[in-house]
């Protein structure tokens, strides 16, 4: 972890401006704890990600995490992702448990601060070579990282998570969920809906879930269920089917995403979505139209697009 980091962990090291001394709180949690070290790094995504890949490969019992300031910034390290992270095991038999934390979410900050290019990572996925997760709660993040540290098979983990969920009032977890829970590849409906009254099921990943949930509650809708897919690869067929089991009578399914049509999970994962819904059911896309740019540059346009895709997903004729 970088000592002078650009995100929420910028205070991993506290500096005393009077005498120049430093204090690292996570080194003093309890007696006999494991080591926690913070290192400054050069501002080169390609160089640092390549180093972290090598470190994670050489030290498999260490949970090595590389976080981009914004997910878009991983673009500058694409060679490392293509040549090493996604294919190193297949080419050289080299296992690697590196975690890539890529802030990803449409929050109105423009083309260079919205998309970690989820579609690129999904296009690289094959032969169980890595994991792509989109956690939506603190407990999911914790158990996802804990699973990565404990599992015997070392494979890269790519995490897409928006910064806005750090302070979203609905993105919370209980102490019991943190202490006794586990990572859930798919999460079913959380509100008390009568399954027989449901006419449509909306599947989604990421922070758009909370936009859908809030709008549905505002509309007082009881005929639309929302299912979160928290792991896009390897695709959790059984977990998603379990979440969809109460809606075996439904034939109207929607995949909702914030990303444009030609980006996000739609193109790379819709065959998985079709495999888990009842045979003969309709699967429709709700999201931004295809775009050469990852996102628009005006907040007002962003907000209208966001509201339109949420309404499109929820409106039942």
C-alpha positions in Angstrom: 0.0 0.0 0.0 1.3 3.5 -0.8 1.8 5.8 2.1 0.6 8.8 0.2 -2.4 7.3 -1.5 -5.0 9.2 -3.4 -8.1 7.4 -2.1 -9.7 6.7 1.3 -6.6 5.0 2.7 -4.4 8.1 2.4 -4.0 8.1 6.2 -2.4 4.6 6.4 0.6 6.5 7.7 0.1 9.6 9.9 2.9 12.2 9.7 3.8 14.6 12.5 4.5 17.9 10.9 6.3 19.3 14.0 9.1 16.7 14.3 8.8 14.6 11.1 7.9 11.3 12.9 5.4 8.9 11.5 2.8 6.5 13.0 1.1 3.6 11.2 -2.1 2.7 13.1 -2.5 -0.8 11.5 0.9 -1.8 12.9 -0.5 -1.4 16.4 -3.8 -3.2 16.4 -2.8 -5.9 18.9 0.2 -7.7 20.3 1.6 -10.5 18.2 -0.1 -9.4 15.0 1.1 -10.0 11.5 3.3 -7.5 9.7 1.7 -4.5 7.9 4.1 -2.5 5.7 3.5 0.6 3.6 5.7 1.5 0.6 5.8 4.5 -1.6 5.8 3.8 -5.3 6.5 5.6 -8.5 3.4 7.0 -10.4 3.6 4.4 -13.2 0.8 1.9 -13.3 2.6 -0.3 -15.7 5.8 -0.5 -13.6 4.1 -0.9 -10.3 1.6 -3.5 -11.5 4.4 -5.5 -13.1 6.3 -5.4 -9.8 3.2 -6.5 -7.8 2.6 -9.3 -10.2 6.1 -10.6 -9.7 5.9 -10.1 -5.9 2.6 -12.0 -5.6 4.0 -14.8 -7.7 7.2 -15.1 -5.6 5.3 -14.7 -2.2 2.1 -16.8 -2.6 1.3 -16.6 1.1 1.0 -12.8 1.0 -2.2 -11.1 0.1 -0.8 -8.6 -2.5 -3.3 -5.8 -3.5 -2.8 -3.2 -6.1 -5.3 -0.4 -6.2 -5.7 2.1 -9.0 -6.7 5.7 -8.2 -9.5 5.2 -10.7 -10.1 2.0 -12.6 -9.4 3.8 -15.9 -5.8 4.2 -14.9 -5.1 0.5 -15.4 -5.2 1.3 -19.1 -1.6 2.3 -18.9 -0.7 -1.2 -17.6 -2.7 -3.2 -20.2 0.4 -5.0 -21.4 1.0 -6.4 -17.9 -2.6 -7.5 -17.7 -2.6 -9.2 -21.1 0.8 -10.8 -21.1 1.2 -11.8 -17.5 -1.8 -11.5 -15.2 -4.5 -13.1 -17.4 -2.3 -15.7 -19.2 0.8 -16.4 -17.0 -0.5 -19.6 -15.6 -1.5 -21.0 -19.0 1.8 -20.0 -20.6 4.3 -20.7 -17.9 2.5 -22.5 -15.1 3.1 -19.6 -12.8 0.3 -19.2 -10.2 -0.4 -15.7 -8.9 -2.9 -14.5 -6.3 -2.6 -10.7 -7.1 -5.7 -8.6 -6.3 -6.5 -5.6 -8.5 -8.8 -3.1 -6.9 -10.3 -1.0 -9.7 -12.7 1.8 -8.7 -15.5 1.4 -11.3 -18.9 3.1 -11.3 -20.8 5.8 -13.2 -20.9 8.7 -10.8 -20.9 11.7 -13.2 -17.1 12.2 -13.2 -16.6 12.0 -16.9 -15.0 9.6 -19.4 -11.6 9.1 -17.6 -13.1 8.5 -14.1 -16.0 6.2 -14.6 -15.1 2.9 -16.2 -12.4 0.3 -15.3 -13.3 -1.4 -18.6 -15.0 -4.4 -17.1 -15.5 -5.8 -20.6 -11.8 -6.1 -21.2 -11.3 -8.3 -18.2 -14.3 -10.5 -19.0 -13.0 -10.9 -22.6 -9.7 -12.2 -21.1 -11.5 -14.8 -18.9 -11.2 -18.5 -19.8 -10.1 -21.8 -18.3 -10.7 -20.5 -14.7 -7.7 -18.2 -15.2 -8.9 -15.4 -12.9 -11.9 -14.1 -10.9 -13.9 -10.9 -11.6 -16.0 -9.7 -8.7 -18.3 -6.7 -8.2 -19.0 -6.6 -4.4 -21.8 -4.4 -3.2 -21.5 -4.5 0.6 -18.7 -4.2 3.2 -19.2 -7.9 4.2 -18.9 -9.0 0.6 -15.6 -7.1 0.3 -14.2 -8.5 3.5 -15.2 -12.1 2.8 -14.0 -11.8 -0.9 -10.5 -10.8 0.3 -10.5 -13.3 3.1 -11.4 -16.1 0.6 -8.6 -14.9 -1.7 -6.1 -15.0 1.2 -7.1 -18.5 2.4 -7.8 -20.5 -0.8 -5.2 -22.9 -1.8 -5.3 -22.1 -5.5 -3.6 -18.8 -6.3 -5.3 -17.0 -9.2 -5.7 -13.3 -9.8 -8.7 -11.4 -8.5 -10.1 -8.4 -10.3 -12.4 -6.2 -8.2 -14.7 -3.6 -9.6 -16.1 -1.3 -6.9 -17.4 2.3 -7.0 -16.1 4.9 -4.6 -19.6 6.2 -3.9 -20.5 2.9 -2.0 -18.0 3.9 0.7 -20.6 6.3 2.0 -23.9 5.0 0.7 -26.4 4.7 3.5 -27.7 1.4 2.1 -24.3 -0.2 1.5 -23.9 -1.5 5.1 -23.3 -4.8 6.8 -24.0 -6.0 10.3 -21.3 -7.3 12.6 -22.8 -10.7 12.3 -22.5 -10.7 8.6 -18.8 -9.7 8.9 -18.1 -12.2 11.7 -20.1 -15.2 10.5 -20.9 -14.7 6.9 -19.2 -15.8 3.7 -18.8 -14.4 0.2 -22.0 -14.8 -1.8 -21.4 -15.0 -5.6 -25.1 -14.0 -6.1 -27.5 -12.3 -3.7 -31.3 -12.7 -4.1 -34.1 -10.3 -3.4 -33.8 -8.7 0.0 -37.3 -7.1 0.3 -40.3 -9.1 1.4 -42.0 -9.5 -2.0 -44.6 -12.1 -2.8 -42.8 -14.3 -5.3 -46.1 -15.1 -7.1 -46.7 -11.4 -7.6 -43.4 -10.9 -9.4 -43.7 -10.3 -13.1 -40.1 -9.4 -13.9 -36.6 -10.1 -12.5 -33.9 -7.6 -13.0 -30.3 -8.9 -12.7 -27.4 -6.5 -12.2 -24.0 -6.0 -10.7 -22.4 -3.0 -8.9 -23.8 0.2 -7.6 -26.7 0.4 -10.0 -28.4 -2.1 -7.7 -28.9 0.6 -5.1 -30.3 3.0 -7.8 -32.8 0.2 -8.8 -33.6 -0.6 -5.1 -34.3 3.0 -4.1 -36.4 3.7 -7.2 -38.4 0.5 -6.8 -39.2 1.4 -3.2 -40.1 5.0 -4.2 -42.5 3.5 -6.8 -43.8 1.1 -4.2 -43.4 -1.7 -6.8 -44.1 -5.3 -5.8 -43.9 -6.9 -9.2 -40.2 -6.6 -9.9 -37.5 -8.6 -8.1 -33.8 -7.6 -8.2 -31.0 -10.1 -8.1 -27.3 -9.1 -7.7 -24.5 -11.1 -9.4 -21.4 -10.4 -7.3 -19.0 -12.6 -9.2 -19.1 -12.4 -13.0 -16.3 -14.9 -13.6 -16.2 -17.8 -13.0 -19.9 -17.3 -13.5 -21.8 -18.8 -10.5 -24.5 -20.7 -12.3 -25.7 -22.6 -9.3 -25.9 -19.6 -7.0 -27.8 -17.5 -9.5 -30.2 -20.3 -10.2 -30.8 -20.6 -6.5 -31.5 -16.8 -6.3 -34.0 -17.2 -9.2 -35.7 -20.3 -7.9 -38.7 -18.4 -6.4 -39.5 -16.9 -9.8 -39.8 -20.1 -11.9 -43.1 -18.7 -13.3 -41.4 -15.5 -14.6 -40.5 -15.2 -18.3 -39.5 -11.5 -18.3 -35.9 -11.0 -17.4 -33.7 -7.9 -17.7 -30.0 -7.3 -17.4 -29.4 -3.8 -16.2 -26.0 -2.1 -16.3 -24.6 1.4 -16.1 -22.1 0.9 -18.9 -22.9 1.5 -22.5 -24.2 -1.4 -24.6 -20.9 -2.2 -26.1 -19.1 -2.1 -22.7 -19.8 -3.7 -19.3 -20.9 -7.3 -18.9 -23.7 -7.5 -21.5 -21.7 -8.7 -24.5 -19.3 -11.0 -22.6 -21.8 -12.6 -20.2 -25.2 -12.7 -21.7 -24.8 -16.3 -22.7 -24.3 -17.1 -19.0 -27.5 -15.1 -18.1 -29.5 -17.0 -20.7 -28.3 -20.3 -19.2 -29.7 -19.6 -15.8 -33.2 -18.2 -16.7 -36.1 -20.5 -17.5 -36.1 -22.0 -21.0 -38.0 -19.8 -23.4 -37.8 -16.7 -21.2 -37.1 -13.3 -22.7 -33.9 -11.5 -21.7 -33.6 -7.8 -22.4 -30.9 -5.2 -22.0 -31.4 -2.0 -19.9 -28.5 0.4 -19.9 -26.8 3.2 -21.8 -26.7 3.1 -25.6 -23.5 2.0 -27.4 -20.8 4.7 -27.1 -17.2 5.2 -28.2 -16.6 7.1 -25.0 -17.0 5.3 -21.6 -19.1 8.1 -20.2 -20.5 11.5 -20.9 -18.8 14.7 -19.6 -21.9 16.6 -18.3 -23.4 15.8 -15.0 -26.9 16.7 -16.2 -26.6 14.3 -19.1 -25.2 11.6 -16.8 -28.1 11.9 -14.4 -30.7 11.7 -17.2 -29.1 8.6 -18.6 -28.9 7.0 -15.2 -32.6 7.7 -14.5 -33.6 6.5 -17.9 -31.9 3.1 -17.6 -33.3 2.6 -14.1 -36.8 3.4 -15.3 -36.4 1.2 -18.3 -35.4 -1.8 -16.1 -38.3 -1.3 -13.7 -41.2 -0.3 -15.9 -43.5 -3.3 -16.5 -46.2 -2.9 -19.2 
